[in-house]
């Protein structure tokens, strides 16, 4: 997993799951673009933990603090830096990960990459927590692109053996593309969503986990 991406728009994430904060630097944003902070926060709230039965129990506000790149609600053209403070950390719960990596997680990969010096608390730099700063970058880019008539949408295509309906690529409207993201469980077919939730619950009761596709 790289920590930096992009050519024209450069994005770099930093921090660890149980460190003081996580964050992002975005370089290459056009200057003078207004950023609706309420809309950005609503976008971040969709990802934030502790908001539903099918996400991690960790509770975090995920409220970004902008250190540079935005002045009076507009991008300045300089590199944008934002951080999110970590609060709900229970590092003792992860003490065994140094010696017993979790299957399907990056614990073992991180140990090899960093020669055992990695921060293993909560998955460290390889935790799902690091998707929060990516959402800051994505939420800002999303607003700028929307002003240029470019919109993005997604849905949960499958969980285990349960498939959602598919977008009709030949006649997809903007409203249809954005509709799944307006729901608490982002699917096109809500009956498929109910079946997916049942699959997740069965895995949870069995002490297991289950994969999905977007």
N, CA and C of each residue as an Amber inpcrd file, in Angstrom:
protein
   642
   0.8400000  -1.1920000   0.0000000   0.0000000   0.0000000   0.0000000
   0.8740000   1.2400000   0.0000000   0.7230000   2.0840000  -1.0070000
   1.4460000   3.3470000  -1.0470000   0.7510000   4.3630000  -0.1430000
   1.4850000   5.3890000   0.2480000   0.9050000   6.4730000   1.0450000
   0.7550000   7.7450000   0.2250000   1.2070000   7.7220000  -1.0260000
   1.1170000   8.8830000  -1.9170000   0.5810000   8.4250000  -3.2700000
  -0.2680000   9.2760000  -3.8580000  -0.8480000   8.9710000  -5.1640000
  -0.9200000  10.2490000  -5.9920000  -0.9570000  10.0840000  -7.3010000
  -1.3200000  11.1830000  -8.1780000  -0.1720000  11.8450000  -8.8960000
  -0.5230000  12.5110000  -9.9850000   0.4240000  13.2820000 -10.7740000
   0.0200000  14.7550000 -10.7730000  -1.1200000  15.0750000 -11.4130000
  -1.5950000  16.4630000 -11.4050000  -2.0850000  16.8420000 -10.0050000
  -2.9360000  15.9930000  -9.4380000  -3.4050000  16.1830000  -8.0620000
  -2.6870000  15.1490000  -7.1970000  -1.8690000  15.6280000  -6.2850000
  -1.0520000  14.7340000  -5.4590000  -1.6720000  14.6230000  -4.0700000
  -1.8840000  13.3770000  -3.6220000  -2.5100000  13.1150000  -2.3200000
  -1.5720000  12.2390000  -1.5050000  -1.3260000  12.6480000  -0.2700000
  -0.5090000  11.8500000   0.6440000  -1.2080000  11.7620000   1.9900000
  -1.3270000  10.5270000   2.5220000  -1.9150000  10.3480000   3.8500000
  -0.8160000  10.0560000   4.8560000  -1.0930000  10.3740000   6.1210000
  -0.1110000  10.1170000   7.1690000  -0.8290000   9.8140000   8.4780000
  -0.0660000   9.2500000   9.4340000  -0.6060000   8.9430000  10.7520000
  -0.8660000   7.4660000  10.9450000  -1.1830000   7.1110000  12.1760000
  -1.5240000   5.7400000  12.5400000  -2.8430000   5.7070000  13.2980000
  -3.4670000   4.5410000  13.3050000  -4.7980000   4.3730000  13.8740000
  -4.9050000   4.8510000  15.3120000  -3.8610000   4.5890000  16.1260000
  -3.9060000   4.9530000  17.5370000  -2.9090000   6.0480000  17.8970000
  -2.3740000   6.7380000  16.8930000  -1.5130000   7.8880000  17.1430000
  -2.3460000   9.1090000  17.4950000  -1.7220000  10.2570000  17.7040000
  -2.4760000  11.4660000  18.0600000  -3.4780000  11.9020000  16.9960000
  -3.1110000  11.7030000  15.7220000  -3.9810000  12.1550000  14.6380000
  -3.6230000  11.4270000  13.3540000  -4.5500000  11.4680000  12.4070000
  -4.3070000  11.0160000  11.0410000  -4.5490000  12.2190000  10.1380000
  -4.0330000  12.1800000   8.9170000  -4.2250000  13.3590000   8.0880000
  -3.8970000  13.1450000   6.6310000  -4.0430000  14.2400000   5.8710000
  -3.8340000  14.1980000   4.4340000  -3.2340000  15.5200000   3.9730000
  -2.3830000  15.4320000   2.9630000  -1.8890000  16.6060000   2.2470000
  -2.3240000  16.4550000   0.7960000  -2.9740000  17.4930000   0.2660000
  -3.4290000  17.4910000  -1.1220000  -2.7670000  18.6660000  -1.8210000
  -1.9640000  18.3790000  -2.8170000  -1.2550000  19.4110000  -3.5650000
  -1.7540000  19.4300000  -5.0000000  -2.0110000  20.6130000  -5.5270000
  -2.4720000  20.7440000  -6.9030000  -3.9140000  21.1590000  -7.0430000
  -4.5920000  21.4530000  -5.9300000  -5.9810000  21.9300000  -6.0110000
  -6.0040000  23.3150000  -6.6470000  -6.9640000  23.5910000  -7.5190000
  -7.0440000  24.9310000  -8.1110000  -7.3910000  25.9680000  -7.0370000
  -6.8070000  27.1530000  -7.1110000  -7.1030000  28.1840000  -6.1120000
  -8.4790000  28.8110000  -6.3060000  -9.0330000  29.3160000  -5.2060000
 -10.2890000  30.0470000  -5.2740000 -11.5340000  29.1910000  -5.3050000
 -11.4010000  27.8920000  -5.0760000 -12.5690000  27.0090000  -5.0680000
 -13.2150000  27.0220000  -3.6930000 -14.5050000  27.3480000  -3.6330000
 -15.2150000  27.3550000  -2.3560000 -15.4970000  25.9220000  -1.9300000
 -15.3230000  25.6530000  -0.6320000 -15.5660000  24.3250000  -0.0720000
 -16.6830000  24.4270000   0.9520000 -17.7650000  23.7100000   0.7100000
 -18.8960000  23.6650000   1.6310000 -18.5440000  22.6880000   2.7460000
 -18.2160000  23.2260000   3.9310000 -17.7480000  22.3830000   5.0270000
 -18.8580000  21.4780000   5.5620000 -20.1040000  21.9450000   5.5350000
 -21.2170000  21.1100000   5.9960000 -21.4060000  19.9130000   5.0680000
 -21.2880000  20.1560000   3.7720000 -21.4020000  19.0550000   2.8060000
 -20.2450000  18.0860000   2.9600000 -19.0360000  18.6210000   3.1940000
 -17.8740000  17.7600000   3.3890000 -18.0430000  16.9110000   4.6430000
 -18.5410000  17.5100000   5.7270000 -18.7280000  16.7560000   6.9630000
 -19.7690000  15.6580000   6.7870000 -20.8360000  15.9440000   6.0380000
 -21.8580000  14.9250000   5.7710000 -21.2520000  13.7580000   4.9930000
 -20.3450000  14.0620000   4.0760000 -19.6540000  13.0210000   3.3090000
 -18.7740000  12.1900000   4.2290000 -18.0570000  12.8360000   5.1450000
 -17.1970000  12.1220000   6.0850000 -18.0210000  11.2930000   7.0680000
 -19.1950000  11.7890000   7.4420000 -20.0370000  11.0680000   8.4000000
 -20.4950000   9.7200000   7.8490000 -20.5880000   9.5900000   6.5290000
 -20.9800000   8.3130000   5.9380000 -19.9430000   7.2400000   6.2390000
 -18.6750000   7.6370000   6.3280000 -17.5860000   6.6940000   6.5790000
 -17.2960000   6.5100000   8.0570000 -17.6670000   7.4850000   8.8790000
 -17.2560000   7.5230000  10.2820000 -17.6760000   6.2640000  11.0340000
 -16.8050000   5.7650000  11.9290000 -17.1130000   4.5400000  12.6800000
 -18.1590000   4.7710000  13.7620000 -18.7490000   3.6720000  14.2140000
 -19.6760000   3.7350000  15.3330000 -21.0390000   4.2930000  14.9920000
 -21.3940000   4.3180000  13.6910000 -22.6660000   4.9140000  13.2840000
 -23.7360000   3.8830000  12.9680000 -23.3800000   2.6000000  13.0140000
 -24.3760000   1.5850000  12.6680000 -23.9260000   0.2070000  13.0930000
 -24.8370000  -0.7510000  12.9690000 -24.5740000  -2.1160000  13.4290000
 -23.5630000  -2.8390000  12.5620000 -23.2970000  -2.3250000  11.3480000
 -22.4400000  -3.0550000  10.4150000 -21.0880000  -2.3820000  10.2280000
 -20.7190000  -1.5030000  11.1430000 -19.3930000  -0.8930000  11.1030000
 -18.7030000  -1.1260000  12.4340000 -17.4320000  -0.7400000  12.5170000
 -16.6810000  -0.9080000  13.7480000 -17.3550000  -0.1750000  14.9060000
 -17.1850000  -0.7020000  16.1100000 -17.7980000  -0.0850000  17.2900000
 -17.0390000   1.1540000  17.7600000 -15.8540000   1.3620000  17.2350000
 -15.0730000   2.5470000  17.6110000 -15.8490000   3.8080000  17.2750000
 -15.8650000   4.7750000  18.2030000 -16.6250000   6.0040000  17.9900000
 -15.6570000   7.1810000  17.8430000 -15.7290000   7.8200000  16.6860000
 -14.8950000   8.9750000  16.3970000 -15.7450000  10.0350000  15.7080000
 -15.4840000  11.3010000  16.0230000 -16.2300000  12.3900000  15.4020000
 -15.8330000  12.6410000  13.9650000 -14.5660000  12.3270000  13.6360000
 -14.0480000  12.5450000  12.2810000 -14.2980000  13.9680000  11.7890000
 -14.0000000  14.9440000  12.6430000 -14.1320000  16.3430000  12.2500000
 -12.7490000  16.8670000  11.8710000 -12.5370000  17.2100000  10.5950000
 -11.2070000  17.6120000  10.1560000 -10.8200000  19.0050000  10.6440000
  -9.5390000  19.1630000  10.9110000  -8.9580000  20.4630000  11.2480000
  -8.0010000  20.8200000  10.1180000  -8.2480000  21.9550000   9.4600000
  -7.4350000  22.3550000   8.3120000  -6.2800000  23.2330000   8.7880000
  -5.0690000  22.7960000   8.4590000  -3.8700000  23.5050000   8.8820000
  -3.3520000  24.4570000   7.8090000  -3.6840000  24.1730000   6.5590000
  -3.2330000  25.0360000   5.4610000  -4.0750000  24.7620000   4.2360000
  -4.0030000  25.6680000   3.2630000  -4.6310000  25.4530000   1.9690000
  -6.0440000  25.9500000   1.8240000  -6.6850000  26.3550000   2.9260000
  -8.0370000  26.9130000   2.8690000  -8.0780000  28.1860000   3.7140000
  -8.6080000  29.2410000   3.1430000  -8.7630000  30.5210000   3.8490000
 -10.1260000  31.0940000   3.5050000 -10.9010000  31.4100000   4.5490000
 -12.2440000  31.9590000   4.3600000 -13.1060000  31.0640000   3.4690000
 -12.9460000  29.7430000   3.6550000 -13.7840000  28.7840000   2.9400000
 -13.3790000  28.5270000   1.5060000 -12.2280000  29.0410000   1.0710000
 -11.7870000  28.8410000  -0.3040000 -10.3610000  28.2870000  -0.3410000
 -10.0910000  27.4760000  -1.3610000  -8.7400000  26.9560000  -1.5220000
  -7.7990000  28.1010000  -1.8950000  -6.5840000  28.0540000  -1.3600000
  -5.6150000  29.1180000  -1.6160000  -4.6860000  28.7750000  -2.7740000
  -4.6480000  27.5090000  -3.1820000  -3.7160000  27.0630000  -4.2000000
  -2.4850000  26.4130000  -3.6050000  -2.1870000  26.7120000  -2.3300000
  -1.0780000  26.0730000  -1.6300000  -1.4950000  24.6630000  -1.2140000
  -0.5250000  23.8080000  -0.8780000  -0.8970000  22.4600000  -0.4230000
  -1.8800000  22.5120000   0.7440000  -2.9470000  21.7290000   0.6210000
  -3.9540000  21.6460000   1.6740000  -3.5430000  20.5420000   2.6390000
  -3.5330000  20.8610000   3.9310000  -3.2210000  19.8630000   4.9550000
  -4.3590000  19.8450000   5.9700000  -4.8710000  18.6630000   6.2410000
  -5.9510000  18.5090000   7.2180000  -5.6520000  17.3130000   8.1040000
  -6.0330000  17.4250000   9.3730000  -5.8570000  16.3140000  10.2980000
  -7.1850000  15.9930000  10.9710000  -7.2910000  14.7520000  11.4530000
  -8.4130000  14.3040000  12.2740000  -7.8170000  13.7190000  13.5490000
  -8.1930000  14.2460000  14.6840000  -7.6760000  13.7450000  15.9590000
  -8.2620000  12.3730000  16.2650000  -7.4480000  11.4930000  16.8090000
  -7.9100000  10.1850000  17.2860000  -8.2770000  10.2940000  18.7650000
  -9.4130000   9.7460000  19.1240000  -9.8730000   9.8200000  20.5130000
 -10.1890000   8.4530000  21.1100000 -11.0190000   7.6660000  20.4200000
 -11.4990000   6.3940000  20.9760000 -10.5120000   5.2720000  20.6430000
  -9.3900000   5.2560000  21.3570000  -8.3710000   4.2310000  21.1090000
  -8.2460000   3.3150000  22.3210000  -8.2040000   2.0320000  22.0610000
  -8.0250000   1.0250000  23.1090000  -6.8430000   0.1410000  22.6970000
  -5.6500000   0.6970000  22.8230000  -4.4600000   0.0500000  22.2860000
  -4.1840000  -1.3060000  22.9030000  -4.5630000  -1.4980000  24.1730000
  -4.2970000  -2.7790000  24.8330000  -4.9940000  -3.9320000  24.1240000
  -6.0980000  -3.6380000  23.4330000  -6.8310000  -4.6920000  22.7280000
  -6.0170000  -5.2870000  21.5810000  -4.9540000  -4.5960000  21.1760000
  -4.1840000  -5.0270000  20.0080000  -2.7870000  -5.5000000  20.3670000
  -2.5300000  -5.7190000  21.6530000  -1.1770000  -6.0560000  22.1040000
  -0.6500000  -7.3300000  21.4610000  -1.5390000  -8.2830000  21.1780000
  -1.0970000  -9.5790000  20.6370000  -0.7390000  -9.5200000  19.1600000
  -1.0840000  -8.4220000  18.4700000  -0.8910000  -8.3860000  17.0200000
   0.5720000  -8.3980000  16.6050000   1.4510000  -8.0240000  17.5030000
   2.8740000  -8.0720000  17.1810000   3.3110000  -9.4960000  16.8370000
   2.6930000 -10.4620000  17.5180000   3.0970000 -11.8620000  17.3530000
   2.0750000 -12.7070000  16.6070000   0.7950000 -12.2690000  16.6110000
  -0.2660000 -13.0530000  15.9710000  -1.0350000 -12.1510000  15.0040000
  -0.5820000 -12.0250000  13.7620000  -1.2740000 -11.1530000  12.8050000
  -2.6480000 -11.6920000  12.4530000  -3.5680000 -10.7800000  12.1760000
  -4.9260000 -11.1690000  11.8130000  -4.9860000 -11.6380000  10.3580000
  -5.6780000 -12.7540000  10.0870000  -5.8580000 -13.1880000   8.6960000
  -6.6440000 -12.1360000   7.9100000  -6.2320000 -11.8890000   6.6830000
  -6.9670000 -10.9600000   5.8470000  -6.6750000  -9.5080000   6.1170000
  -5.8230000  -9.2200000   7.0910000  -5.4670000  -7.8380000   7.3780000
  -4.0210000  -7.6180000   6.9450000  -3.5200000  -6.3990000   7.0900000
  -2.1510000  -6.0760000   6.6540000  -1.1320000  -6.2020000   7.7790000
  -1.5060000  -6.8180000   8.8970000  -0.5840000  -6.9120000  10.0310000
   0.7400000  -7.5800000   9.6380000   0.6570000  -8.7310000   8.9740000
   1.8640000  -9.4690000   8.6040000   2.6460000  -8.7180000   7.5190000
   1.9110000  -8.1650000   6.5400000   2.5470000  -7.3970000   5.4730000
   3.3120000  -6.2070000   6.0380000   2.6940000  -5.5110000   7.0050000
   3.3430000  -4.3490000   7.6230000   4.6070000  -4.7590000   8.3640000
   4.5500000  -5.9080000   9.0460000   5.7210000  -6.3820000   9.7770000
   6.8860000  -6.6490000   8.8350000   6.5800000  -7.2110000   7.6520000
   7.6330000  -7.4770000   6.6760000   8.1550000  -6.1800000   6.0640000
   7.2370000  -5.2860000   5.7290000   7.6450000  -4.0400000   5.0610000
   8.4940000  -3.1580000   5.9720000   8.1210000  -3.1150000   7.2590000
   8.8030000  -2.2140000   8.1890000   9.7390000  -2.9520000   9.1470000
  10.0680000  -4.1960000   8.8000000  11.0480000  -4.9620000   9.5810000
  10.6950000  -5.0530000  11.0660000   9.4010000  -5.1720000  11.3620000
   8.9630000  -5.3230000  12.7400000   8.8940000  -4.0400000  13.5340000
   9.2030000  -2.9010000  12.9220000   9.1820000  -1.6170000  13.6370000
   7.8370000  -0.9080000  13.5170000   6.8740000  -1.5380000  12.8460000
   5.5920000  -0.8880000  12.5860000   4.8040000  -0.6420000  13.8740000
   3.9240000   0.3390000  13.8250000   2.9520000   0.5730000  14.8940000
   1.7940000  -0.3910000  14.6520000   1.6770000  -1.4060000  15.4830000
   0.6500000  -2.4330000  15.2630000  -0.6620000  -2.1330000  15.9740000
  -0.7210000  -1.0560000  16.7450000  -1.9470000  -0.7310000  17.4810000
  -3.0740000  -0.3940000  16.5030000  -4.1140000  -1.2020000  16.5440000
  -5.2620000  -0.9450000  15.6790000  -4.9610000  -1.0690000  14.1970000
  -3.8490000  -1.7070000  13.8550000  -3.4690000  -1.8070000  12.4470000
  -2.5230000  -0.7140000  12.0080000  -2.2540000   0.2670000  12.8990000
  -1.2960000   1.3170000  12.5960000  -1.6350000   2.1080000  11.3530000
  -0.6440000   2.2780000  10.4760000  -0.8280000   3.0460000   9.2430000
  -1.6590000   2.2710000   8.2250000  -1.8570000   0.9690000   8.4650000
  -2.5830000   0.1200000   7.5210000  -4.0170000  -0.1300000   7.9740000
  -4.4760000   0.6460000   8.9450000  -5.8340000   0.5060000   9.4610000
  -6.8490000   1.1110000   8.5040000  -8.0840000   0.5900000   8.5630000
  -9.1760000   1.2130000   7.8280000  -9.4180000   2.6460000   8.2580000
  -8.8920000   3.0170000   9.4130000  -8.9970000   4.3980000   9.9030000
  -8.3600000   5.3800000   8.9160000  -7.3750000   4.9170000   8.1680000
  -6.6750000   5.7950000   7.2290000  -7.4860000   6.0930000   5.9800000
  -8.6860000   5.5030000   5.8720000  -9.5670000   5.9030000   4.7710000
 -10.2250000   7.2470000   5.0630000 -10.2280000   7.6930000   6.3270000
 -10.8370000   8.9810000   6.6610000 -10.1300000  10.1480000   5.9760000
  -8.7820000  10.2410000   6.0440000  -8.1450000  11.3380000   5.3060000
  -8.3200000  11.2250000   3.7980000  -8.4240000  10.0050000   3.2680000
  -8.7150000   9.8690000   1.8420000 -10.0850000  10.4560000   1.5100000
 -11.0300000  10.3010000   2.4420000 -12.3690000  10.8560000   2.2220000
 -12.3640000  12.3790000   2.2640000 -11.4480000  12.9760000   3.0510000
 -11.3150000  14.4340000   3.0160000 -10.9270000  14.8770000   1.6130000
  -9.8780000  14.2370000   1.0620000  -9.4250000  14.5720000  -0.2890000
 -10.5270000  14.3190000  -1.3140000 -11.1850000  13.1570000  -1.2030000
 -12.2310000  12.8150000  -2.1570000 -13.4400000  13.7240000  -2.0650000
 -13.8110000  14.0900000  -0.8230000 -14.9700000  14.9590000  -0.6460000
 -14.7430000  16.3440000  -1.2170000 -13.5170000  16.8440000  -1.1000000
 -13.1830000  18.1530000  -1.6630000 -13.1590000  18.0780000  -3.1850000
 -12.4980000  17.0460000  -3.7280000 -12.4500000  16.8840000  -5.1820000
 -13.8510000  16.7090000  -5.7560000 -14.6990000  16.0160000  -5.0180000
 -16.0730000  15.7660000  -5.4740000 -16.8320000  17.0750000  -5.6760000
 -16.6690000  18.0210000  -4.7360000 -17.3430000  19.3130000  -4.8590000
 -16.8200000  20.1040000  -6.0520000 -15.5040000  20.0890000  -6.2410000
 -14.9060000  20.8410000  -7.3520000 -15.3340000  20.2440000  -8.6880000
 -15.3650000  18.9260000  -8.7910000 -15.7730000  18.2700000 -10.0260000
 -17.2540000  18.5060000 -10.3350000 -18.0860000  18.5280000  -9.2950000
 -19.5300000  18.7150000  -9.5090000 -19.8220000  20.0540000 -10.1760000
 -19.0170000  21.0740000  -9.8630000 -19.2090000  22.3880000 -10.4990000
 -18.8740000  22.3450000 -11.9790000 -18.1580000  21.3130000 -12.3790000
 -17.7910000  21.1510000 -13.7820000 -18.6360000  20.0790000 -14.4650000
 -19.7290000  19.6860000 -13.8060000 -20.6580000  18.7330000 -14.3970000
 -20.2060000  17.2960000 -14.3280000 -19.2600000  16.9920000 -13.4320000
 -18.7470000  15.6320000 -13.3010000 -19.1940000  15.0750000 -11.9550000
 -19.9060000  13.9500000 -11.9660000 -20.4550000  13.3720000 -10.7470000
 -20.0100000  11.9120000 -10.6240000 -19.8400000  11.4570000  -9.4080000
 -19.4320000  10.0730000  -9.1570000 -20.4250000   9.4080000  -8.2150000
 -20.6360000   8.1180000  -8.4190000 -21.5170000   7.3660000  -7.5440000
 -21.0680000   5.9230000  -7.4920000 -21.5410000   5.1910000  -6.5030000
 -21.1700000   3.7840000  -6.3490000 -22.2700000   3.0680000  -5.5720000
 -22.2060000   1.7450000  -5.5840000 -23.1270000   0.9540000  -4.7710000
 -22.4190000  -0.3050000  -4.3280000 -22.9530000  -0.9380000  -3.3140000
 -22.3980000  -2.1940000  -2.8060000 -22.8570000  -3.3020000  -3.7360000
 -21.9750000  -3.7700000  -4.6050000 -22.3630000  -4.7060000  -5.6620000
 -22.6540000  -6.1040000  -5.1330000 -21.8810000  -6.5260000  -4.1100000
 -22.1210000  -7.8590000  -3.5660000 -21.5360000  -7.9750000  -2.1760000
 -22.1390000  -8.8520000  -1.3790000 -21.6050000  -9.2690000  -0.0840000
 -21.7460000 -10.7820000  -0.0240000 -20.6290000 -11.4850000   0.0990000
 -20.6970000 -12.9390000   0.0680000 -21.3180000 -13.4270000  -1.2260000
 -22.3960000 -14.1810000  -1.1180000 -23.0520000 -14.7310000  -2.3140000
 -24.2340000 -13.8860000  -2.7620000 -24.4950000 -12.7690000  -2.0970000
 -25.6490000 -11.9210000  -2.4270000 -25.2090000 -10.7880000  -3.3500000
 -25.8830000 -10.6590000  -4.5020000 -25.5710000  -9.6120000  -5.4710000
 -26.6500000  -8.5410000  -5.4780000 -26.2210000  -7.2990000  -5.6470000
 -27.1490000  -6.1980000  -5.8480000 -27.5090000  -6.1200000  -7.3340000
 -28.5320000  -5.3550000  -7.6730000 -28.7880000  -5.0470000  -9.0770000
 -27.6220000  -4.2300000  -9.6210000 -27.5720000  -4.0590000 -10.9310000
 -26.4760000  -3.3120000 -11.5510000 -26.9890000  -2.0030000 -12.1300000
 -26.0900000  -1.0150000 -12.2110000 -26.4050000   0.2110000 -12.9260000
 -26.6030000  -0.1110000 -14.4050000 -27.5360000   0.5840000 -15.0570000
 -27.7260000   0.4620000 -16.4990000 -26.7990000   1.4770000 -17.1660000
 -25.6580000   0.9950000 -17.6540000 -24.6500000   1.9010000 -18.2060000
 -25.1500000   2.6570000 -19.4320000 -26.1720000   2.1230000 -20.1140000
 -26.6490000   2.7560000 -21.3470000 -27.5940000   3.9250000 -21.0710000
 -28.2680000   3.9080000 -19.9320000 -29.2690000   4.9540000 -19.6730000
 -29.2620000   5.3940000 -18.2130000 -28.0930000   5.5040000 -17.6310000
 -27.9670000   5.8560000 -16.2220000 -28.0990000   7.3610000 -16.0380000
 -29.0310000   7.7720000 -15.1900000 -29.1660000   9.1990000 -14.8880000
 -28.3160000   9.5550000 -13.6690000 -28.0800000  10.8280000 -13.5040000
 -27.3090000  11.2770000 -12.3440000 -28.0180000  10.8940000 -11.0500000
 -29.3230000  11.0450000 -11.0200000 -30.0960000  10.7230000  -9.8230000
 -29.9810000   9.2480000  -9.4740000 -30.0540000   8.3760000 -10.4950000
 -29.9300000   6.9370000 -10.2540000 -28.5380000   6.5850000  -9.7430000
 -27.5250000   7.2390000 -10.2680000 -26.1510000   6.9460000  -9.8710000
 -25.8840000   7.3730000  -8.4260000 -26.4880000   8.4910000  -8.0140000
 -26.2330000   9.0250000  -6.6780000 -27.1520000   8.4340000  -5.6120000
 -28.2500000   7.7970000  -6.0300000 -29.2600000   7.3160000  -5.0790000
 -28.7080000   6.3440000  -4.0330000 -27.9040000   5.3270000  -4.3900000
 -27.4170000   4.4060000  -3.3500000 -26.6460000   5.1230000  -2.2400000
 -25.8750000   6.1310000  -2.6070000 -25.0910000   6.8590000  -1.6190000
 -25.9190000   7.6960000  -0.6640000 -27.1960000   7.8710000  -0.9630000
 -28.0940000   8.6120000  -0.0760000 -28.7070000   7.7040000   0.9890000
 -28.5190000   6.3890000   0.8200000 -29.1090000   5.4390000   1.7590000
 -28.0760000   5.0460000   2.8090000 -28.5610000   4.6040000   3.9720000
 -27.6520000   4.1830000   5.0370000 -26.9030000   2.9180000   4.6410000
 -27.5420000   2.0740000   3.8080000 -26.8970000   0.8740000   3.2780000
 -26.9190000   1.0320000   1.7610000 -25.7660000   1.3240000   1.1390000
 -25.7470000   1.8300000  -0.2320000 -25.9310000   0.7790000  -1.3200000
 -27.1670000   0.3810000  -1.5450000 -27.4880000  -0.5850000  -2.5980000
 -28.5490000   0.0030000  -3.5230000 -28.6610000  -0.5870000  -4.7090000
 -29.7220000  -0.1940000  -5.6440000 -31.0270000  -0.8690000  -5.2550000
 -30.9540000  -2.1770000  -5.0050000 -32.1230000  -2.9820000  -4.6520000
 -32.1470000  -3.1730000  -3.1300000 -33.1040000  -2.5740000  -2.4690000
 -33.1260000  -2.6260000  -1.0080000 -33.3990000  -4.0400000  -0.4810000
 -34.0660000  -4.8880000  -1.2690000 -34.2420000  -6.2850000  -0.8470000
 -32.8990000  -7.0060000  -0.8340000 -32.0460000  -6.6970000  -1.8170000
 -30.7000000  -7.2640000  -1.8210000 -29.9210000  -6.7680000  -0.6100000
 -30.1520000  -5.5080000  -0.2410000 -29.5020000  -4.9550000   0.9420000
 -29.8860000  -5.6940000   2.2090000 -31.1570000  -6.0660000   2.3120000
 -31.6130000  -6.8300000   3.4780000 -30.9220000  -8.1920000   3.5300000
 -30.7880000  -8.8430000   2.3730000 -30.1190000 -10.1410000   2.3250000
 -28.6400000 -10.0080000   2.6630000 -28.0200000  -8.9150000   2.2350000
 -26.6090000  -8.6720000   2.5650000 -26.4300000  -8.4960000   4.0760000
 -27.3150000  -7.7380000   4.6670000 -27.2210000  -7.5280000   6.1200000
 -27.3630000  -8.8520000   6.8660000 -28.2290000  -9.7280000   6.3580000
 -28.3960000 -11.0500000   6.9800000 -27.1140000 -11.8700000   6.8500000
 -26.4390000 -11.7840000   5.6930000 -25.1720000 -12.4870000   5.4920000
 -24.1110000 -11.9850000   6.4740000 -24.0490000 -10.6780000   6.6430000
 -23.0630000 -10.0920000   7.5570000 -23.3440000 -10.5260000   8.9910000
 -24.6140000 -10.5360000   9.3660000 -24.9830000 -10.9180000  10.7290000
 -24.6660000 -12.3870000  10.9960000 -24.8990000 -13.2490000  10.0130000
 -24.5680000 -14.6670000  10.1910000 -23.0660000 -14.8520000  10.3940000
 -22.2730000 -14.1130000   9.6360000 -20.8220000 -14.2040000   9.7950000
 -20.4020000 -13.7000000  11.1720000 -21.0350000 -12.6230000  11.6060000
 -20.6840000 -12.0590000  12.9230000 -20.9960000 -13.0420000  14.0450000
 -22.1720000 -13.6720000  13.9820000 -22.5600000 -14.6250000  15.0190000
 -21.6510000 -15.8480000  15.0310000 -21.0450000 -16.1500000  13.8720000
 -20.1280000 -17.2750000  13.7800000 -18.6970000 -16.8720000  14.1600000
 -18.5100000 -15.5960000  14.5480000 -17.1710000 -15.1240000  14.8770000
 -16.2910000 -14.9890000  13.6540000 -16.9230000 -14.7520000  12.4910000
 -16.1970000 -14.7100000  11.2320000 -16.4070000 -13.3510000  10.5720000
 -15.8570000 -13.1840000   9.3930000 -16.0750000 -11.9800000   8.6070000
 -16.4150000 -12.4020000   7.1860000 -16.8270000 -11.4340000   6.3580000
 -17.2590000 -11.7650000   5.0120000 -16.8450000 -10.6310000   4.0820000
 -16.5330000 -10.9740000   2.8380000 -16.0550000  -9.9750000   1.8850000
 -17.1710000  -9.3800000   1.0610000 -16.8540000  -8.2640000   0.4160000
 -17.8250000  -7.5940000  -0.4470000 -17.1290000  -6.8910000  -1.5960000
 -17.9190000  -6.4510000  -2.5720000 -17.4080000  -5.7120000  -3.7360000
 -18.2110000  -4.4450000  -3.9140000 -17.5370000  -3.3920000  -4.3760000
 -18.1970000  -2.1180000  -4.6390000 -18.3000000  -1.9110000  -6.1300000
